[in-house]
Amino acid sequence: MKRAEAPSRHEIRAELAIGLPFLAAAIAIALLFDSGRSLEAGPAVLLVLAYGALSHVRFYAGAGHTVPTQLVFVTMLYTLPTELVPLLVLIGMIVGNVPDYVRGKLHPGRALMLPGDAWHAVGPALVLLTAGAVDATGGDWIWLAPALVAQFAIELVVSAIRSKLALDIPLRDQLRALEWVWLVDALLTPAGVLAAIASVDRPYAFLLVLPLALLLTVFARERNERLEQALELGDAYRGIAMLLGDLLEDADEYTGGDHTKGVVALSLEVAEELGLDARERHNVELAALLHDIGKIVIPTEIINRPGPLDASEWELMKTHTIEGQRMLDRVGGPLADIGRIVRASHERWDGRGYPDGLAERSIPKEASVVAACDAFNAMTTDRSYRCARSPEAALDELRAHAGQQFAPEVVEAIVRVVMREAMRSAEDAVPVADGRRLPASELAQAGIDVSSSSPSSSLS
């Protein structure tokens, strides 16, 4: 498990580049500002411990997770010396991780990542201190809106820097996770303000939020258990899909072998290029894997016919999408949804496809991706009745039929993916005398046509 492993040098460099500036900013705020509020040990210790405990109450959604620490963080801003809150937040994170360090679930070296995670505390503290709005009573609470904006903006900047330096998660996926984080933080902020107001006359009144924190803990545990069960069930269905794919490969070496693998690989890249969400990409993967599963019931002599099919044979061949849906409907669960996509995998953008004559946006977008990728792979693969075309010829064919047979945006995405892989292949394949690799721009200047390089490495 990566969390239990020591961070790599690359991760250390990236986190130091983010964490050291945080420490500098947090110390500068502590030294240069004065909220006029003294640090009381009892409330400070309790709030730091509560922050550390809530930092482990994780709600998972989409590509990431969030924690309900905003409930305590806002209270800290208004009950503790505001200028010390960024440093206290960092201490809370460290304290919260101590049990994981002791049990070996988290490598101590990963504490280097915590300063970068604490950046969100800097923006609100700086806004409130600059505005002199460090009292939750009266009208000072109205400064929470710009404080929240500052918090979210800093989180966005830190995510962008991490995306650039660490290259572990695309920024687009981080933004999807941040949307969920921002929503939860915004909803919990008023509860934190109320706790802070109650603590003005009664220093420990903020403890009233602890039952809410415990309730969130119970909800998070219940939700995460359900997610784990759903993931296990999803893995089971994916295993069934893989088994069906193996059956197809046994029935027809071409359809179930390299062809299906190529369609799956290209379809996933195109789905990513189009910005499809995680569920849609999962649907694309399974639909690409199973788009030809119905051919199991088609006679082998028709599947492997070296020449064109006659009218009756072609009508029989066209039933394979219906048969594929029927098979997946019998499995049920998520694969029933995949069956709907498989059924539509030979529909045309102009409505002249089969079996239902769907057109344009009535075609599931996953089916549009699989259909175009299936066609590209088929054109660039040797068949029993013809030789493979070049990638360039296949792309020209896709462009010629964009808006008729294929969704235009899907064709454009395939072109970008294939050309990008061709550029990479060209750079890797053309060494110069001193052993360096020329970039595509230099190859083009030298008169070498990089677009002619085969992208097959990404499609097989």
HELIX and SHEET records of a PDB file:
HELIX    1   1 LYS A    2  ALA A    4  5                                   3    
HELIX    2   2 ARG A    9  LEU A   32  1                                  24    
HELIX    3   3 ALA A   41  LEU A   54  1                                  14    
HELIX    4   4 GLN A   70  THR A   79  1                                  10    
HELIX    5   5 THR A   82  LEU A   84  5                                   3    
HELIX    6   6 VAL A   85  ARG A  103  1                                  19    
HELIX    7   7 PRO A  108  MET A  113  5                                   6    
HELIX    8   8 LEU A  114  ASP A  117  1                                   4    
HELIX    9   9 ALA A  118  ALA A  121  5                                   4    
HELIX   10  10 VAL A  122  ALA A  131  1                                  10    
HELIX   11  11 ASP A  140  TRP A  143  5                                   4    
HELIX   12  12 LEU A  144  LEU A  165  1                                  22    
HELIX   13  13 LEU A  171  ALA A  198  1                                  28    
HELIX   14  14 ALA A  205  VAL A  209  5                                   5    
HELIX   15  15 LEU A  210  ALA A  251  1                                  42    
HELIX   16  16 GLU A  253  TYR A  254  1                                   2    
HELIX   17  17 THR A  255  HIS A  259  3                                   5    
HELIX   18  18 THR A  260  GLU A  273  1                                  14    
HELIX   19  19 ALA A  278  LEU A  290  1                                  13    
HELIX   20  20 ILE A  293  VAL A  297  5                                   5    
HELIX   21  21 THR A  300  ILE A  303  1                                   4    
HELIX   22  22 ALA A  311  MET A  317  1                                   7    
HELIX   23  23 HIS A  320  VAL A  331  1                                  12    
HELIX   24  24 PRO A  334  ARG A  343  1                                  10    
HELIX   25  25 GLU A  360  SER A  362  5                                   3    
HELIX   26  26 LYS A  365  MET A  379  1                                  15    
HELIX   27  27 PRO A  391  HIS A  401  1                                  11    
HELIX   28  28 PRO A  408  ALA A  429  1                                  22    
HELIX   29  29 ALA A  440  GLN A  445  1                                   6    
HELIX   30  30 VAL A  450  SER A  452  5                                   3    
HELIX   31  31 SER A  456  SER A  458  5                                   3    
SHEET    1   A 2 PHE A  59  ALA A  61  0                                        
SHEET    2   A 2 GLY A  64  THR A  66 -1                                        
END                                                                             
